[in-house]
Amino acid sequence: MDRKKAKIDEVEGLEDVDPQLVLSMERLQEAQDELDKANEEANDKVLEIEQTYMEKRRPIYQKRNEVIQKIPEFWLTAFLSHPHLSDLLTEDDQKAFKYLQSVNVEDLGDIKSGYKITFVSFTSKKLIF
């Protein structure tokens, strides 16, 4: 209790706070710390599983991409059909998306780092927007 009493004394204006309340708050913080540690461990395991299955899905994505490349203006149609993305495409975007061949999404290693999206296009025409 001396350690806990010392914490109260460190904060100005808490001299009159009920010691039971302080003890309860400290126990609550300890429980939250345990929960944070458990969540961190769970996140590590989820990441591990996601990475394993991303590798398993990679050849399926490649196969799907080969099919998509045979569909004219697939990505333009897909983006224009999306309820949220369609409003974001400008006229110039739409012109460019006509030549979009593939959209590649690459994880950057963990959930916190995010991902990188690469738009790949090719054309023999010079594109000016």
KARA-V109585 format. One record per pair of residues at least 24 apart in sequence whose C-alpha atoms are under 6 Angstrom apart, sorted by the first residue. I is the first residue (numbers start at 1). J is the second residue. Records with the same first field share a line. If there is no record, write none. Layout:
I: J + J
This chain:
69: 101
73: 98
92: 129
